[in-house]
């Protein structure tokens, strides 16, 4: 997960947060034709403007429901599980899916760099869009490769905030591009009193389904330390890109929820504490997607 090993992007969304129909719309179109986003009739196929075509492609890739391959894009295994007709939640009706999509985007450092950095590294208790943009820009200047323009970072931060905070017109606007992003419903960022400042909502995140938390822990484990058969809860809580950071869940709540992992993974994973060190132990590998699928089947609870 070193800086030199990853790409970074502060664009691609065309200044649009994604909308409720977009992931399903992009998934279905790509399932029919992997080259749909580069076709002249993409505007007609998707029923949106040219910039929105590019934005839908970006968000489908950022959320991991499509993946690049061949001459275009194709449905990913996760996208098929969720969004195919008869999938777990094709129309994002289950709140679990919103938490899952948030995880997918915020952990995607290559395509949603501001999302990853803001949740992983930005710890100010209160901030404005200007202070956040300045902090992201300073960090971006330390990255390898071509330097990022300040205006690009400002636009990216604007879209980042609109992903989680309702616009003033909210759902009253009639045009599709005036609608709020579905992730607004998670309440992860709010504006106290509707003023110019923002705050992350940190805490136990009781609305976060245990199933999605376990999925995220398994994905993080594979990215952070794939060969290890133990994982410190402290790392789950504190490491950049970890579930604790990206879900803004405090370590004590995280620990409490992971204590029951053995019972609900058929003993594939277990929790233990030795000399004050709290760890997860892996007896056998389990597929994170299977965990997720089983969790939807039992109402979103896994732990």
Secondary structure, DSSP 4 states (H G I P E B T S, - for coil): --GGGS---S-SSTT----TTHHHHHHHHHHH-TTGGGSTTHHHHHTS-HHHHHHHHHHHHHTTSEEEETTEEEE-HHHHHHHSTTSS-TT--SHHHHHHHHHHHHT-TTT-HHHHHHHHH---SSEEHHHHHHHHHHHHTTSSSSPPPHHHHHHHHHHHHHHHS--SSGGG--SGGGSPPGGGGG-SEE-GGGSSEEEE--B--TTS-HHHHHHHHHHHHHHHHTT-SEEEHHHHHHSTTSHHHHTTB-HHHHHHHHTTHHHHTTTSEEEEEETTEEEEEESS---HHHHHHHHHHTTS---
